[in-house]
Structures are given as C-alpha cells and as structure tokens.
Amino acid sequence: LDSTHSDGGNGYVARLDPEQFDWLAGELAGPSRDRPVVVLSHIPIVCACAMFDGDNETSGDWRIPGAFVHVDARRIKDLFYRHRNVKLALSGHIHLADRVDYLGVTYVCNGAVSAGWWKGPNQEFGNGYGIVRLWADGSFAAEYHEFAWQARE
C-alpha cells in the first residue's frame, strides 16, 4: 500500500486515499475471498513500537505522530474484520520491531537494515531484517534477525 501523503506542509501523514481504499476493498471482496491475504504497507497500520517515541512520561499523554502509524487504522481494521482471510499485515518505517495480534490479524513491524545510522541500537534494536514464511493454509512464521554492520563515517 502507498500510505505516504503530504500533510499540506513539509511533512507527511500515513493513510490510504479514497481510491486506494476502494481498490483494497474491491480486492478483498473479489473471487479469491477464501485465499489467505498478506497486506504490505511501508508505514504500519497498527503497531506498538510507535508508542515509545517522544517524551510521554513528561507530557502525561500518549501522542503518536500521524507519520508513524496510519491515521485511518480504524477504517482499515474494520475492513480487515469484514474480510477474515486477511491474516498478516507487514510494515517497517519505524526502524523498530514488534508484533501485534488484533482481531485475527497479525501486524508485524520490522526493524531496519540501515539502523547503523544510530551508531548502535535504536531503543534496544540493532540493524536487522525480517524473514516471513507463508503457508497455503494462512499460517505463517515471522522472525526478525539482527546482524553486525557498521555505518561508514
């Protein structure tokens, strides 16, 4: 999914435009509605790791930027709930790794091969990559593997 859209200023917000949402709904309602589905989105639809950005302890309020997670996550979650063959949603963007199981869909956010930018772990995550194994019955295995790599000076 192409979920990066200008916020009208210098940044962006994560969401699906109406045409893309309609396309996704049509694909899920199509003739293969019993086939297990994996959805790929660079920016997470749902994730937990975005909660650890910022200084929530000082403000006393959880604030997750619309550039970190889909602002239309509720609408997409509702679509997935109507199409129970959606089993897995893969993303990255945050450069951290997590897994959230919600209403029959597993949302996996993978880290970053390029995490060497930080000259060490970012919130305890080193640079790495995800490996996902898929089976015809809709089951899967998702793993995150860290590896040694140093950024060039």
ZIQUI-V662216 format. One line per field, one symbol per residue. psi: psi as a letter, one per 30 degrees, with the letter a starting at -180 (. if undefined). A space follows every 10 residues. Layout:
psi->???
This chain:
psi->kjgjkkgfbg alkjlkleee eeeeeeeffa fhffkkkkkk kekkekleff fgkaifeefg kkjjkffekk fgeeeeeeee efiffjfkjk acefglklkk jjhfkkjkkl bkegffefha kjhfklkalk kkkklfgfll kkkkkllkkk kk.
